[in-house]
């Protein structure tokens, strides 16, 4: 692609966190560089991230969490935008499947749409964790997306390996956190709003979803409740496991604040003593990056892309290890020198990460290395 002004169609599914933030960052960066951008995704995702406010055009595309027969309707609707693009960039294999059905990449005839000959980039943000029949179906679709895409970008090295193993061409495509915003409230005020004074705060941020393994975190916190002052678990996020997490908090008699979805995560990070990330799997976690940027010690599971992200500048424990997680959190709370050392090393490590601008430049380089599109009959801004 030699035209300095590209027509880019960004496609995503339902998102309340990292994927939506990343797409918003890409859209804004591409527009600033003079490219024409359309974002296609669920209306509720646009309500959270307001892509139009950052210079992109938004078109509704109801791409949900799991495959649905309605995807064929969405794909046919999306096909006109595919044909008007120089490149389609889908985020997540669900969005990638719909984009393929809409004629991007090698295309699928399942929606009655011929391939438009428009290159398809798919960023892999997540791993399929479901088992059984559902998991088998999702793995099959994932593999078809890998083979149908012109190139895949893995948010972590294990996702690159996974896309290649499925038969696709893939390279690393890191997802950068936004620059840390200025604190809106002092830590003492944030703590006071939670009914806290000098209690140690163990913060967890993320959807209340099985992938995040909150049961292990609650069980670990139960082992720390005999301390004085008593540590408090603060959870920012909502999701399908909210009732389960609240029940476990009550059963273990853990001092906890389940805050639901929050817009002041930056303030919560600065008011906490440690960030706990007990996930079953993560790629390049945005909240871990945000925590390390502001010097908050991180305790996380050694899964997915977390070891390569954190290195030795945080504490890593085995997945599902309740006692190990409790020990690691306790060591940060007990040892001010360790906490200060981890904070300093985390911030130093964060300085070497790619910025949002770096990531946009990398993505544009990928776009320009793609074969030119065929049958592009109009601009994506029509």
C-alpha positions in Angstrom: 0.0 0.0 0.0 1.6 3.3 -1.1 -1.3 5.7 -0.7 -0.3 7.8 2.4 -4.0 8.1 3.4 -5.4 4.7 4.2 -9.1 3.8 4.6 -9.2 1.6 7.7 -12.1 -0.4 9.0 -11.7 -1.4 12.7 -14.0 -4.2 13.9 -14.6 -5.3 17.5 -17.2 -7.2 19.5 -18.6 -6.5 23.0 -16.0 -4.9 25.2 -15.9 -3.1 28.5 -12.2 -2.9 29.0 -8.9 -3.5 27.3 -10.0 -4.3 23.7 -12.2 -1.2 23.6 -9.4 1.0 25.0 -7.0 -0.4 22.4 -9.3 0.2 19.5 -10.1 3.7 20.7 -6.4 4.4 20.9 -5.8 3.0 17.4 -8.7 5.0 15.9 -7.5 8.2 17.5 -3.8 7.6 16.4 -4.8 6.7 12.9 -7.0 9.8 12.5 -4.3 12.0 13.8 -1.9 10.6 11.1 -4.4 11.5 8.4 -6.1 8.2 7.8 -9.8 7.7 7.4 -11.3 5.4 10.0 -14.6 3.6 10.5 -15.2 1.6 13.7 -17.8 -1.2 13.5 -19.0 -2.8 16.7 -21.9 -3.1 19.2 -23.7 0.1 20.1 -23.1 -0.5 23.8 -19.3 -0.6 23.2 -19.4 2.7 21.4 -21.4 4.2 24.4 -18.4 3.3 26.6 -15.6 4.4 24.3 -17.2 7.0 22.1 -15.1 6.3 19.0 -16.7 9.2 17.1 -15.4 11.7 19.6 -11.9 10.6 18.5 -12.4 11.3 14.9 -13.7 8.0 13.6 -17.0 7.2 12.1 -19.0 4.5 14.0 -21.3 2.0 12.5 -23.3 -0.5 14.6 -22.4 -4.2 14.2 -23.9 -6.4 16.9 -21.0 -8.8 17.4 -21.6 -10.6 20.7 -19.5 -12.8 23.0 -20.3 -16.1 21.4 -21.1 -17.2 17.7 -24.7 -16.7 16.7 -26.7 -17.2 13.5 -27.3 -13.4 13.6 -23.6 -13.0 12.8 -24.5 -13.7 9.1 -26.9 -10.7 9.1 -24.2 -8.6 10.7 -21.6 -9.8 8.1 -23.8 -8.9 5.2 -24.3 -5.5 6.6 -20.6 -5.1 7.2 -19.7 -6.1 3.7 -20.3 -2.6 2.2 -17.7 -1.2 4.6 -15.3 -4.0 3.9 -15.4 -3.2 0.2 -14.8 0.5 0.9 -11.6 -0.2 2.9 -7.9 -0.5 2.1 -7.5 -2.7 5.2 -9.9 -4.3 7.7 -8.5 -4.8 11.2 -10.5 -7.0 13.5 -9.9 -7.4 17.2 -10.6 -10.8 18.7 -11.4 -14.0 16.8 -15.2 -13.3 17.0 -14.8 -10.0 15.2 -12.4 -11.7 12.8 -15.0 -14.4 12.0 -17.6 -11.7 11.2 -15.1 -9.7 9.1 -14.2 -12.9 7.1 -17.9 -13.6 6.5 -18.3 -10.0 5.3 -15.7 -10.5 2.6 -12.4 -9.5 4.3 -9.2 -11.5 4.0 -9.7 -14.8 2.2 -13.4 -14.5 2.9 -16.1 -17.1 3.8 -19.1 -17.7 1.6 -21.3 -18.5 4.6 -23.0 -15.1 4.6 -23.5 -15.1 0.8 -20.7 -12.5 0.4 -17.8 -13.0 -2.0 -14.3 -12.1 -0.9 -13.6 -8.4 -1.6 -9.9 -9.0 -1.8 -9.3 -6.6 1.1 -6.5 -7.5 3.4 -7.5 -8.6 6.9 -5.5 -8.1 10.1 -6.7 -9.8 13.2 -5.3 -8.9 16.6 -5.6 -11.8 19.0 -6.3 -10.5 22.5 -7.7 -13.5 24.3 -7.4 -17.3 24.5 -10.3 -19.7 24.2 -10.7 -21.1 27.7 -14.1 -22.8 27.3 -14.2 -26.6 27.2 -16.6 -29.2 25.9 -18.7 -28.7 22.7 -18.6 -24.9 23.0 -14.8 -24.9 23.3 -14.4 -27.2 20.3 -16.6 -25.0 18.2 -14.7 -21.9 19.3 -11.3 -23.5 18.6 -12.5 -24.4 15.1 -13.7 -20.9 14.4 -10.4 -19.5 15.8 -8.4 -21.7 13.5 -10.4 -20.7 10.5 -9.8 -17.1 11.4 -6.1 -17.7 11.7 -6.0 -19.2 8.2 -8.3 -16.7 6.7 -6.5 -13.6 7.9 -3.8 -12.0 5.9 -1.8 -11.6 9.1 -2.5 -12.0 12.8 -1.1 -9.8 15.6 -0.7 -11.5 19.0 -0.9 -9.4 22.1 1.5 -11.8 23.7 4.0 -14.3 22.5 1.8 -17.3 23.4 -1.0 -15.9 21.2 1.5 -15.6 18.3 2.4 -19.2 18.7 -1.2 -20.2 18.9 -2.1 -18.4 15.7 0.8 -20.0 13.9 0.0 -23.4 15.2 -3.5 -22.9 13.7 -2.0 -22.4 10.3 -1.9 -18.6 10.2 0.8 -16.0 9.7 1.4 -14.1 12.9 3.7 -11.6 14.6 3.8 -9.9 18.0 1.5 -6.9 18.3 1.8 -5.4 21.8 -1.1 -3.5 23.3 0.1 -0.3 25.1 -1.6 1.2 28.1 -2.7 4.9 27.9 -0.4 7.4 29.6 -1.3 7.4 33.3 -3.7 10.2 34.0 -3.1 12.7 36.7 -4.7 11.7 40.0 -8.1 13.3 40.5 -8.2 12.8 44.2 -5.5 12.2 46.9 -5.1 8.6 48.2 -6.5 9.6 51.6 -9.7 10.9 50.0 -10.1 7.7 47.9 -9.6 5.6 51.0 -12.1 7.7 53.0 -14.7 7.2 50.3 -14.3 3.4 50.8 -14.6 3.8 54.6 -10.9 3.1 55.1 -8.1 4.9 56.9 -4.7 3.1 57.2 -5.8 -0.5 56.4 -3.7 -2.2 53.7 -5.6 -2.3 50.4 -5.3 -5.2 48.0 -6.8 -4.1 44.7 -8.1 -6.3 41.9 -9.4 -4.8 38.7 -11.2 -6.8 36.0 -14.5 -8.4 35.0 -16.0 -10.8 37.5 -15.5 -13.7 35.2 -14.1 -17.2 35.6 -11.0 -16.2 33.7 -10.0 -13.8 36.5 -10.2 -16.6 39.2 -11.6 -14.4 42.0 -12.3 -17.5 44.1 -8.5 -18.1 44.5 -8.0 -14.4 45.5 -10.8 -14.5 48.0 -9.5 -17.7 49.6 -6.0 -16.1 49.7 -7.4 -13.0 51.4 -9.1 -15.2 54.0 -5.7 -16.4 55.0 -4.6 -12.8 55.7 -7.6 -11.8 57.7 -5.9 -12.4 61.1 -3.4 -9.6 60.5 -3.6 -6.3 62.2 -4.4 -3.9 60.6 -6.7 -6.2 58.7 -6.1 -6.1 54.9 -9.1 -5.1 52.8 -9.8 -6.5 49.3 -11.1 -3.9 46.9 -12.5 -5.1 43.6 -13.3 -2.8 40.6 -15.3 -4.6 38.0 -18.6 -6.2 37.3 -19.7 -9.4 35.4 -21.4 -12.7 35.6 -19.6 -14.0 38.7 -20.7 -11.1 40.9 -23.1 -13.2 43.0 -20.5 -16.0 43.4 -17.8 -13.6 44.5 -20.0 -11.9 47.0 -21.0 -15.3 48.4 -17.4 -16.4 48.8 -16.5 -13.1 50.5 -19.3 -13.6 53.0 -18.5 -17.3 53.5 -14.8 -16.5 54.2 -15.6 -13.4 56.2 -13.2 -11.3 54.1 -13.2 -7.6 54.5 -14.0 -6.5 51.0 -15.5 -3.8 48.9 -17.0 -4.9 45.6 -17.2 -1.6 43.7 -18.7 -2.7 40.4 -17.5 -1.0 37.2 -15.4 2.1 37.9 -14.1 5.1 35.9 -11.5 6.1 38.6 -9.2 3.1 38.3 -6.1 5.4 38.2 -7.1 6.8 41.6 -7.7 3.4 43.0 -4.3 2.2 41.9 -2.6 5.1 43.7 -4.6 4.4 46.8 -3.7 0.7 47.0 -0.8 -1.2 48.5 -0.6 -4.0 46.0 -2.4 -5.1 42.8 -3.5 -8.8 42.8 -4.0 -10.5 39.4 -4.9 -14.2 40.0 -6.1 -14.9 36.5 -6.2 -18.3 34.8 -4.8 -16.6 31.8 -3.9 -13.1 30.6 -2.3 -11.6 27.5 -0.7 -8.2 28.0 -2.9 -7.0 30.8 -3.6 -3.3 30.6 -4.3 -2.9 34.3 -1.0 -4.5 35.2 0.8 -2.1 32.9 -1.1 0.8 34.5 -0.2 -0.3 38.0 3.5 -0.7 37.2 3.5 2.7 35.5 2.4 4.4 38.7 4.7 2.2 40.9 2.1 -0.1 42.5 3.6 -3.5 43.4 2.0 -6.4 41.4 1.4 -10.0 42.5 0.2 -12.1 39.5 -0.1 -15.6 38.2 2.7 -16.8 35.9 0.3 -17.4 33.0 0.1 -16.3 29.3 1.9 -13.0 28.7 2.2 -12.0 32.3 5.8 -13.4 32.9 7.2 -11.6 29.8 5.4 -8.4 30.8 6.3 -8.4 34.5 9.6 -10.2 34.5 11.3 -10.1 37.9 9.8 -6.7 38.7 6.8 -8.1 40.4 5.9 -11.3 42.2 4.7 -14.3 40.2 2.8 -17.3 41.6 1.4 -20.5 40.2 -2.1 -20.4 38.9 -4.7 -21.5 41.5 -2.1 -21.5 44.4 -4.1 -20.0 47.3 -1.3 -20.3 49.8 1.4 -19.0 47.4 -0.8 -16.0 46.5 -1.4 -15.2 50.2 2.3 -15.5 50.9 3.2 -13.2 48.1 0.6 -10.5 49.0 1.6 -10.8 52.6 5.3 -10.3 51.8 4.5 -7.0 50.1 2.4 -5.8 52.9 4.9 -6.9 55.6 8.1 -5.6 54.0 8.2 -1.9 53.1 11.6 -2.2 51.6 10.4 -4.9 49.3 7.4 -2.9 48.3 9.5 0.2 47.6 11.9 -1.9 45.5 9.2 -3.5 43.5 7.6 -0.1 42.9 10.8 1.4 41.7 11.7 -1.5 39.4 8.1 -1.6 38.0 8.3 2.0 37.0 11.7 1.6 35.5 10.5 -1.5 33.5 7.4 0.4 32.3 9.6 3.1 30.8 10.9 0.6 28.3 7.4 -0.5 27.0 6.0 0.8 23.7 3.8 3.8 24.0 0.4 4.2 22.3 2.1 6.1 19.5 4.6 3.4 19.1 1.9 0.8 18.7 0.0 2.9 16.1 3.2 3.3 14.1 3.8 -0.4 14.3 0.2 -1.1 13.1 0.6 1.4 10.2 3.8 -0.4 9.2 1.9 -3.7 9.1 -0.9 -2.1 7.0 1.7 -0.8 4.5 3.3 -4.2 4.2 0.0 -5.8 3.1 -0.8 -6.6 -0.5 -3.1 -4.0 -2.1 -6.8 -4.5 -1.9 -8.9 -5.3 -4.9 -12.5 -4.3 -5.7 -12.6 -1.2 -3.3 -15.4 0.8 -4.9 -15.6 3.6 -2.4 -14.3 5.2 0.7 -15.1 4.0 4.2 -16.2 7.5 5.2 -19.1 7.5 2.7 
